[in-house]
Amino acid sequence: MSSATQRTYWQHLPSAVRAAVEQRTGRVYGAETIRAGLNAAFTARLHTETGLVFAKGAPSTRAATQRREAFINPYVHPFAPRLYWHIETADWHVLGFEYLDGHPADLSPGSADLPAVTRMLTELTKLNAPTTGCRRIEDRWADPARQAGADPTLLAGEHLLHTDLNPHNILITKHGARLVDWSWPTRGAGWIDVACTTLWLIAEGHTPTTAERWASTHPVWSSATSEAIDSFAATNAALWGQIAASEPHAWKLTLRDAAAKWAKHRERT
């Protein structure tokens, strides 16, 4: 899977944006564009007077997901890097995070990263969603669920969910797996993030059977009924069908095919 977003380089950001960043970090001595990732227009490792910072940004007109990420950050420690600052100026919105040294998770069959991902997901189920600021999964996915003839209320719950468990968002560090890019914080059943990761496992080469076997190693998976998993799979098949139809990037087509494969598998079991 490769990144589909064209990056803006540090030196190409408006001078007012760079000046606002340096007001918070001190002088920026160097900026390394980070190409991993699927959405942000600007991502870079900044070498500053006060140390390394991971910065990401987007034009203000496309910054809704970043505003959500800034809102949820205090609730998601120690699973996510700490947000140091966020600025909005010159029609850009930029976030500055604690820099984590690690590599994107390898979710392919036999990967040595999978145990760390399992441990992280097990701990993640302890998070409770804030009372405001997070959409409910049954509302957020109501349209694709309706298209699939699925019941989205089977996905409901009070846990704080990430829902975008693509390999670029799971960093494997010396302290374990960490989860970045909390752009879609959602309230729902505690097993949903395991299911989201299961879908990515299928996209990365697992069969639906082996991916579900991996999911079953998570204690929270036992709380999901067969009907609820059916609903998740059918809903995501419709969701990724919609997404890939409107923006047919290679990675979205891969997710569309993986979701369709899982939904068909669930229909047969």
C-alpha positions as CSV (number, residue, x, y, z in Angstrom):
1,M,0.0,0.0,0.0
2,S,1.4,3.4,-0.9
3,S,0.5,7.0,0.1
4,A,-1.9,8.7,-2.2
5,T,-1.5,12.3,-0.9
6,Q,0.8,14.8,-2.6
7,R,2.9,16.4,0.1
8,T,3.6,20.1,0.7
9,Y,7.2,20.8,1.8
10,W,8.1,22.9,4.8
11,Q,9.8,25.5,2.7
12,H,6.7,25.8,0.5
13,L,4.4,26.6,3.5
14,P,3.4,30.3,3.8
15,S,6.0,32.3,5.6
16,A,3.4,33.2,8.3
17,V,2.9,29.6,9.0
18,R,6.6,28.8,9.4
19,A,7.0,31.9,11.6
20,A,4.1,30.8,13.8
21,V,5.6,27.3,14.2
22,E,9.0,28.8,15.2
23,Q,7.3,30.9,17.8
24,R,6.5,27.6,19.5
25,T,9.5,25.5,18.7
26,G,12.3,28.0,18.4
27,R,14.3,28.0,15.2
28,V,13.7,25.1,12.8
29,Y,17.1,23.9,11.6
30,G,15.8,21.2,9.3
31,A,12.6,19.6,8.0
32,E,12.3,16.0,6.7
33,T,9.1,15.4,4.8
34,I,7.4,12.1,5.9
35,R,5.8,10.4,3.0
36,A,4.1,7.6,4.9
37,G,0.5,8.3,5.6
38,L,-2.6,8.7,3.5
39,N,-4.3,12.0,4.2
40,A,-2.4,15.1,5.5
41,A,-1.1,17.6,3.0
42,F,2.0,18.4,5.1
43,T,3.8,16.0,7.3
44,A,7.4,16.5,8.5
45,R,9.9,15.7,11.2
46,L,11.1,19.1,12.3
47,H,14.6,19.6,13.9
48,T,14.2,22.6,16.2
49,E,15.9,24.4,19.0
50,T,13.7,22.6,21.5
51,G,14.0,19.1,19.9
52,L,12.3,16.9,17.4
53,V,8.7,17.6,16.6
54,F,6.3,15.8,14.3
55,A,4.2,18.4,12.4
56,K,1.2,17.8,10.2
57,G,-1.0,20.3,8.5
58,A,-3.7,21.0,5.9
59,P,-5.3,24.0,4.4
60,S,-7.9,25.4,6.8
61,T,-10.7,24.4,4.4
62,R,-9.7,20.8,4.8
63,A,-8.8,20.7,8.4
64,A,-11.9,19.3,10.1
65,T,-10.2,16.0,10.8
66,Q,-7.2,17.8,12.4
67,R,-9.5,19.8,14.7
68,R,-11.0,16.6,15.8
69,E,-7.6,15.2,16.4
70,A,-6.6,18.2,18.5
71,F,-9.8,17.8,20.6
72,I,-9.4,14.1,21.4
73,N,-5.6,14.1,22.1
74,P,-5.9,14.6,25.9
75,Y,-8.1,11.5,26.1
76,V,-5.9,9.1,24.3
77,H,-2.6,8.9,26.3
78,P,-0.5,6.9,26.5
79,F,-1.6,5.3,23.2
80,A,-0.9,8.4,21.1
81,P,1.8,11.0,20.9
82,R,1.2,14.2,23.0
83,L,0.0,17.3,21.1
84,Y,2.3,20.2,22.0
85,W,0.5,22.9,20.0
86,H,-1.8,23.7,17.2
87,I,-1.9,26.9,15.1
88,E,-4.2,28.3,12.4
89,T,-2.9,31.1,10.3
90,A,-2.5,32.1,6.6
91,D,-5.3,29.6,5.7
92,W,-3.4,26.7,7.2
93,H,-4.0,24.5,10.2
94,V,-0.9,22.8,11.7
95,L,-0.5,20.4,14.6
96,G,2.8,19.8,16.5
97,F,3.2,16.5,18.2
98,E,5.7,14.6,20.3
99,Y,8.0,12.8,17.9
100,L,7.8,9.0,18.1
101,D,10.7,7.0,16.6
102,G,9.2,3.9,15.0
103,H,8.1,2.2,11.8
104,P,4.6,1.7,10.4
105,A,3.2,-1.7,11.4
106,D,3.6,-4.7,9.1
107,L,0.2,-6.4,9.1
108,S,1.0,-9.1,6.6
109,P,0.8,-12.8,7.5
110,G,3.6,-13.9,9.9
111,S,4.6,-10.4,10.7
112,A,6.6,-9.9,13.9
113,D,4.7,-6.7,14.6
114,L,1.3,-8.4,15.1
115,P,1.8,-9.3,18.8
116,A,2.6,-5.6,19.6
117,V,-0.6,-4.6,17.8
118,T,-2.6,-7.1,19.7
119,R,-1.3,-5.8,23.0
120,M,-2.1,-2.2,22.0
121,L,-5.6,-3.1,21.0
122,T,-6.2,-5.0,24.2
123,E,-5.2,-1.9,26.3
124,L,-7.1,0.4,24.0
125,T,-10.4,-1.1,25.1
126,K,-10.0,0.6,28.4
127,L,-10.6,4.0,26.9
128,N,-14.0,5.6,27.5
129,A,-15.3,8.3,25.1
130,P,-15.8,11.8,26.3
131,T,-19.5,12.7,26.8
132,T,-19.4,15.2,23.9
133,G,-17.4,15.7,20.7
134,C,-17.5,12.1,19.3
135,R,-20.1,10.8,16.9
136,R,-21.7,7.5,17.5
137,I,-20.7,4.7,15.2
138,E,-24.3,3.8,14.4
139,D,-24.9,7.4,13.2
140,R,-21.6,7.8,11.4
141,W,-22.1,4.6,9.4
142,A,-25.9,4.8,9.1
143,D,-25.9,5.4,5.3
144,P,-23.6,2.5,4.3
145,A,-25.4,0.3,6.8
146,R,-28.7,1.2,5.2
147,Q,-27.3,0.5,1.7
148,A,-26.1,-2.9,2.9
149,G,-29.3,-3.8,4.7
150,A,-27.4,-4.0,8.0
151,D,-28.3,-3.0,11.5
152,P,-25.9,-0.3,12.7
153,T,-27.2,-0.4,16.3
154,L,-25.4,-3.7,16.7
155,L,-22.1,-1.7,16.6
156,A,-23.2,0.8,19.4
157,G,-21.4,1.2,22.6
158,E,-19.6,3.7,24.9
159,H,-15.9,3.0,24.1
160,L,-13.6,5.5,22.4
161,L,-12.7,4.2,19.0
162,H,-10.0,5.2,16.5
163,T,-11.6,3.4,13.4
164,D,-8.7,4.1,11.0
165,L,-6.3,1.3,11.8
166,N,-4.3,1.4,8.5
167,P,-0.6,0.4,8.9
168,H,0.7,4.0,8.6
169,N,-1.4,4.9,11.8
170,I,0.1,2.1,13.9
171,L,3.7,2.9,14.8
172,I,5.9,0.2,16.3
173,T,8.3,1.8,18.7
174,K,10.7,0.4,21.3
175,H,7.9,0.9,23.9
176,G,5.4,-1.0,21.9
177,A,2.7,-0.1,19.3
178,R,1.3,3.5,19.3
179,L,-1.7,4.8,17.5
180,V,-1.5,8.1,15.6
181,D,-3.9,10.2,13.5
182,W,-7.0,10.2,15.7
183,S,-8.9,12.1,13.0
184,W,-12.2,10.1,13.4
185,P,-12.8,9.6,17.2
186,T,-16.0,7.7,17.5
187,R,-18.1,6.2,20.3
188,G,-19.1,2.5,19.8
189,A,-18.6,-1.1,20.8
190,G,-15.2,-2.0,22.3
191,W,-14.5,-4.6,19.6
192,I,-14.9,-2.3,16.6
193,D,-11.2,-1.3,16.5
194,V,-10.2,-5.0,16.4
195,A,-12.6,-5.4,13.5
196,C,-11.2,-2.4,11.7
197,T,-7.7,-3.9,12.1
198,T,-9.0,-7.3,10.9
199,L,-10.2,-5.6,7.7
200,W,-6.7,-4.2,7.2
201,L,-5.2,-7.7,7.8
202,I,-7.3,-9.0,4.9
203,A,-6.1,-6.1,2.8
204,E,-2.5,-7.0,3.7
205,G,-2.8,-10.7,2.6
206,H,-4.6,-12.6,5.3
207,T,-7.7,-14.7,4.4
208,P,-10.9,-13.7,6.2
209,T,-10.6,-17.0,8.1
210,T,-7.1,-16.3,9.4
211,A,-7.8,-12.7,10.1
212,E,-10.8,-13.6,12.2
213,R,-8.7,-16.2,14.0
214,W,-6.3,-13.4,14.9
215,A,-9.2,-11.2,16.0
216,S,-10.4,-14.0,18.3
217,T,-7.2,-13.7,20.3
218,H,-8.4,-10.4,21.7
219,P,-10.6,-10.8,24.8
220,V,-13.0,-8.1,23.7
221,W,-13.8,-10.0,20.5
222,S,-16.0,-12.4,22.5
223,S,-18.4,-9.6,23.2
224,A,-19.3,-9.3,19.5
225,T,-22.2,-11.4,18.4
226,S,-22.0,-13.2,15.0
227,E,-24.8,-10.9,13.9
228,A,-22.8,-7.8,14.9
229,I,-19.7,-8.9,13.0
230,D,-21.9,-9.6,10.0
231,S,-23.3,-6.1,10.3
232,F,-19.8,-4.6,10.5
233,A,-18.5,-6.5,7.5
234,A,-21.5,-5.7,5.3
235,T,-21.5,-2.0,6.4
236,N,-17.8,-1.7,5.6
237,A,-18.2,-3.4,2.2
238,A,-20.8,-0.7,1.3
239,L,-18.7,2.1,2.9
240,W,-15.5,1.3,1.1
241,G,-17.5,0.7,-2.1
242,Q,-18.7,4.3,-1.8
243,I,-15.3,5.7,-0.9
244,A,-13.5,3.9,-3.8
245,A,-16.1,5.0,-6.3
246,S,-15.7,8.7,-5.4
247,E,-11.9,8.6,-5.1
248,P,-10.4,5.5,-6.8
249,H,-6.9,5.6,-5.2
250,A,-5.1,2.3,-5.3
251,W,-5.2,1.8,-1.5
252,K,-9.0,2.6,-1.4
253,L,-9.6,0.0,-4.1
254,T,-7.6,-2.5,-2.1
255,L,-9.8,-1.8,1.0
256,R,-12.9,-2.0,-1.1
257,D,-11.9,-5.5,-2.4
258,A,-10.9,-6.6,1.1
259,A,-14.2,-5.5,2.6
260,A,-16.2,-7.2,-0.1
261,K,-14.2,-10.4,0.4
262,W,-14.9,-10.3,4.2
263,A,-18.6,-9.6,3.7
264,K,-18.9,-12.5,1.3
265,H,-17.1,-14.8,3.8
266,R,-19.6,-13.8,6.5
267,E,-22.5,-14.5,4.2
268,R,-21.2,-18.1,3.8
269,T,-20.5,-18.8,7.5
